[in-house]
């Protein structure tokens, strides 16, 4: 290391430590105030950021809830239309087949009971 670089190293170290100390000081004071219920600067950067993040988080939760509700409504509407189309087209559905099979089993059992 060159002697001239020591000056730059010291200046860089001092400015970095000063920035860190300043940020650390502000963060610790804000945290202490919050913990003691003495937050009196509602527009401080930490509080403003916290409020913004809380609002964004709530907006995302609200949007996701609305999206989920809309998705469920869409699925129900599509399902209702499919049932309507199937019933009007005369296509046999699984419940229809199950009903017919059950009825056939009942008839076969009745015939077997009579000896046929």
C-alpha positions in Angstrom: 0.0 0.0 0.0 1.3 3.4 -1.0 1.5 6.2 1.6 -0.8 8.4 -0.6 -3.5 5.6 -0.5 -3.7 5.7 3.3 -5.3 9.1 3.1 -8.0 7.8 0.7 -8.4 4.7 2.8 -9.0 6.7 5.9 -11.5 9.0 4.1 -13.4 6.1 2.7 -13.5 4.3 6.0 -14.6 7.4 7.9 -17.4 8.2 5.4 -18.6 4.6 5.4 -18.6 4.4 9.2 -20.3 7.8 9.5 -23.1 6.8 7.1 -23.5 3.5 8.9 -23.5 5.2 12.3 -26.1 7.8 11.1 -28.4 5.1 9.8 -27.9 2.9 12.8 -28.6 5.8 15.1 -31.9 6.8 13.3 -33.1 3.2 13.2 -32.3 2.5 16.9 -34.0 5.7 18.0 -37.1 5.0 15.9 -37.3 1.5 17.2 -36.9 2.7 20.8 -39.7 5.2 20.3 -42.0 2.6 18.7 -41.4 0.1 21.5 -42.1 2.8 24.1 -45.2 4.1 22.3 -43.6 7.5 21.7 -43.5 7.6 17.9 -44.3 11.2 17.4 -43.1 11.7 13.9 -45.7 10.1 11.6 -43.9 11.3 8.5 -40.5 10.0 9.5 -38.9 7.8 6.8 -39.2 4.6 8.9 -42.8 5.1 9.8 -43.8 6.3 6.3 -42.2 3.2 4.8 -43.9 1.0 7.4 -47.3 2.6 6.6 -46.7 2.2 2.8 -45.7 -1.4 3.1 -48.7 -2.2 5.4 -51.1 -0.5 2.9 -49.5 -2.4 0.0 -49.7 -5.7 1.8 -53.4 -5.1 2.6 -54.1 -4.1 -1.0 -52.4 -7.3 -2.2 -54.5 -9.4 0.3 -57.7 -7.6 -0.9 -56.8 -8.2 -4.5 -56.0 -11.8 -4.0 -59.3 -12.3 -2.1 -61.3 -10.6 -4.8 -59.5 -12.7 -7.5 -60.2 -15.9 -5.6 -63.9 -15.0 -5.2 -64.1 -14.1 -8.9 -62.4 -17.3 -9.9 -64.9 -19.3 -7.8 -67.8 -17.4 -9.3 -66.5 -18.0 -12.8 -66.1 -21.8 -12.2 -69.6 -22.0 -10.9 -71.0 -20.0 -13.9 -69.1 -22.2 -16.3 -70.2 -25.4 -14.5 -73.8 -24.2 -14.6 -73.6 -23.5 -18.4 -72.0 -26.9 -19.0 -74.8 -28.7 -17.1 -77.4 -26.6 -19.0 -75.8 -27.5 -22.4 -75.5 -31.2 -21.5 -79.1 -31.4 -20.4 -80.5 -29.6 -23.4 -78.3 -31.7 -25.8 -79.5 -35.0 -24.3 -76.0 -36.2 -23.5 -75.9 -38.8 -20.8 -73.9 -37.8 -17.7 -72.2 -39.9 -15.1 -75.0 -39.3 -12.5 -77.5 -40.4 -15.2 -75.5 -43.6 -15.8 -75.2 -44.2 -12.0 -79.0 -43.9 -11.6 -79.6 -46.3 -14.5 -77.1 -48.8 -13.2 -78.7 -48.7 -9.7 -82.2 -49.2 -11.2 -80.9 -52.1 -13.3 -79.4 -53.7 -10.2 -82.8 -53.3 -8.4 -84.6 -54.9 -11.4 -82.1 -57.8 -11.6 -82.5 -58.4 -7.9 -86.3 -58.3 -8.1 -86.2 -60.8 -11.0 -83.7 -63.0 -9.1 -85.9 -63.0 -6.0 -88.9 -64.2 -8.2 -86.7 -67.0 -9.7 -86.1 -65.6 -13.2 
